[in-house]
Amino acid sequence: MDKKYEFVCRICETHVLNRSKHCRVCNRCVEVFDHHCDWLNNCIGKQNYKQFITLIIIVGLFSLLQLIVNVIIMITISHKQYKTQLQDFYNISSSQAYLLVYTALGICSVLEIAFIIFIVQLIFLHYWLSKHDVTTYEYVSFKRDHPNQPLDFEKMREGHKSKVVVKKKLEAITSKIAKGEDNPSTSERATFSGTLEISVKSNSERP
């Protein structure tokens, strides 16, 4: 077995890297799992992380363009000639038409500003995570499990070891128990029993 993939997922029993994770939504293991994106209906990991960042940057720029266009339109229709055109188009008074268009554009602009702020925060969050070589899942898991501890990026990256089984060690323990050769230590038996318990529990939790 390739030493690079010496771990085995405890759910699907696929050979994986240490920082991989099994996504219950996609029902597959994802290499260097970051998060499952409901908007894209897909997992974000090592293979498509750059494309995901590119996508949110493009969405942010498009939202900014929409905001600029809204502002230009709001400035443009303030001229008298456009007020008359609005009046003719909507077949109502110019003040009512002006108020209608301004209200619609104003609401759209406020929503665009809120969305742009969200996108900018998301971009900076992923920049910060990438800078420290941690994933969204590792960061959120660490904050959930250690709410009062200072950030420990090394511990975040090592957190996945509790989610996978080291195949070589497990095979060695299994072999000792099965063959009765060189009875395994109490700690090894505990490790094996705990692994079986986790595997049974994980299989029972599959959707």
Sequence and secondary structure as in RCSB ss.txt:
>XXXX:A:sequence
MDKKYEFVCRICETHVLNRSKHCRVCNRCVEVFDHHCDWLNNCIGKQNYKQFITLIIIVGLFSLLQLIVNVIIMI
TISHKQYKTQLQDFYNISSSQAYLLVYTALGICSVLEIAFIIFIVQLIFLHYWLSKHDVTTYEYVSFKRDHPNQP
LDFEKMREGHKSKVVVKKKLEAITSKIAKGEDNPSTSERATFSGTLEISVKSNSERP
>XXXX:A:secstr
  GGG EEETTT  EE TT EEETTTTEEETT  EEETTTTEEE TTTHHHHHHHHHHHHHHHHHHHHHHHHHHH
HTTSHHHHHHHHHHHTS HHHHHHHHHHHHHHHHHHHHHHHHHHHHHHHHHHHHHHTT  HHHHHHHHHH TTS 
  HHHHHHGGGGTEEEHHHHHHHHHHHHH  S   HHHHHHHHHHHHHHHHHHHT  
